[in-house]
Amino acid sequence: AAIDVGCQSCHGPGAAHQAWAQSTTATNLKPADDNGLTEVLSREEPGAEIDTCAPCHSRREQLTSMASPNPTFLDAFLPTRLAEGLYHPDGQILDEVYVYGSFVQSKMHDAGVQCSDCHDPHSLELRAEGNDLCTRCHRDTAVPRFPKLPPGQYDSTNHHRHDATSEGARCVNCHMPARTYMGVDPRRDHSFRVPRPDLSMSLGTPNPCTGCHTDRDDAWAAGVVSGWSNSPPEPHFAELFSAARAGKRTVRTDLATLARDPQQPGIVRATALELLRQFGQAGMDAARAALTDNDPLVRTAAAGGLDALPPSTRRDALHPLLTDRVRAVRLEAARALADVAASNNAADDPALTAAMNEYFEAQAGVTDLPATHLNLGVTYQRRRELPQAEGSYRSAIRLDPWFTPAVFNLATLLNEQRRNEEAEAVLRAGLERTPDDGELHYSLGLILAEENRIEAALTSLSKAAALVPDRARVRYNYGLALQRVNRLDDAETTLNEAQVLDPEDPDILLALTRLLMDQRRWEEAQASATDLIRLRPTDPNPQRLLNQIRLRMRQSEP
């Protein structure tokens, strides 16, 4: 068997086809369904081609042993969403993500473009060289297959604005910029996007303009691109994703709107749902609304967004997904109901039992991967099978000591069991390997503060605040620790920075109010408490706090 891409990679075992070919003479060869091929691929079947290519050309989690070479993609794999560390906030490639996640963001994918439109799957070559590949469709005459594609002179200076002989005139250099991995592996971004140097200015995302014109800055590029168009740049999900990654709850409503928008790619909407999970009720409301979405990627993300619901309510909401036609959806629903499945009243629920068994079978097929043991650890922890959870996390770390999600989860599990000395040791071992991981410093700082080792906690929280400067909660906890050692000016500065990052977090505003009260700065405390009431209008506690401040103000009057 070949160790690289060969016929059997796409068409399945070839023995029967070879026997058919050997039994057929040159005079009676003809197209036939029964030619011995295990998998017969058709361009007419929607999604079949990308389902064939995606298993190799995607960053994904495996859900089955793949007895068939071409299962429906989401029956065998769950692709990663546009996660931080893998993709830039605007969806451009950052880590090596192998094309699929980029392509399904694109207008090309939405229009029905398939891999073989550009790539010959048998020669493994492009179907044409240079811009000729693109102008097979992007031309001055209509393409019946793509009625929404306006005819035009795309391969012209009026469009690309560069000298025709320059690298800037090549379509791929503007619309498919390459990123090189491991020093030798350049991969082009298959999201086919319009350059947005304006987003580079505000979010730090890359753009092909300054990638080529290295002597210029993003502001110059944004000005040039703006001068080429009479209309302002279109709104982009990048701003929402960047803000949500920083924990800014002001984007909750817009993120929920994005998640509901059927005009947006499914992977973008699924990512919006994933980012919404950190925002409590807003995330759960969005997830519940998406449980019946037509896109299975969206349903999968929705199934994972209801963890905070009471078990019975969660079971009612997710039960229909246990029999979803797509395995990825069923398995995510099973994972989310792991605690329910472990309860005594689940024995009479065959759908839940079957989906849970399917989930464990999927994990059993890929136990060589650290992520598998992380998944099992999370599932066992939900089922309160804590020794098994701990063992799974330790197995993940044993397979990959640099796999920080497992380090974080193990430390959290130990902390929940009041085994803080062990949790601290796990985090310090992780930080020896990844000393610039702000989340691990943050977790260590919280444990040290819990142990009342405030000076040591300050060291860790200070490092965390420097390494993840956009995380409001990191600064909030750092500010509380500063207050405990009576560094009140530093505490106030840090809490104010946290409030700028997340002006709608009531915990931050409450901490600021109490800090002002401790310093008898009653006027400022009154204003702060009033803002707190605005954030929590149905909570009686902020009003009680304001009443207390006003009483103190009267008592302090001469």
Buried (B, 14 or more C-beta within 10 A) or exposed (E): EEEEEEBBBBBBBBEBBEEBEEEBEEEEEEEEEEBBBBBBBEEEEEEBBBBBBBBEBBBBBBBBEBEEBBBBBBBBBBBBBBBBEBBBBBBBBBEEBBBBBBBBBBBBBBBEBBBBBBBEBEEEEEEEEEBEBBBEBBBEEEBEEBEEBEEEEBBEEEBBBBEEEEEBBBBBBBBBBBBEEEEEEEBBBBBBBEBBBBBBBBBEBBBBBBBBEEEBBBEBBBEBBBEEEEEEBEEBBBBBBBBBBBBBBEBBEBBBBBBBEEEBBBBBBBBBBBBBBBBEEBBBBBBBBBBEBEBBBBBBBBBBBBBEBEEEEBBEBBBBBBBBEBBBBBBBBBBBBBBBBBBEEBEEBEBBBBBBEBBEEBBEBBEEBBBBBBBBBBBBBBBEBBEBBBBBBBBBBEBBBEBBBBBBBBBBBBBEEEBBEBBBEBBEBBBEBBEEBBBBBBBBBBBBBEBEBBEBBBBBBBBBBEBBEBBBBBBBBBBBBBBBEEBBEBBBBBBBBBBEBBBBBBBBBBBBBBBBBEEEBBEBBBBBBBBBBEBBEEEEEBBEBBEEBBEBBEEEEE
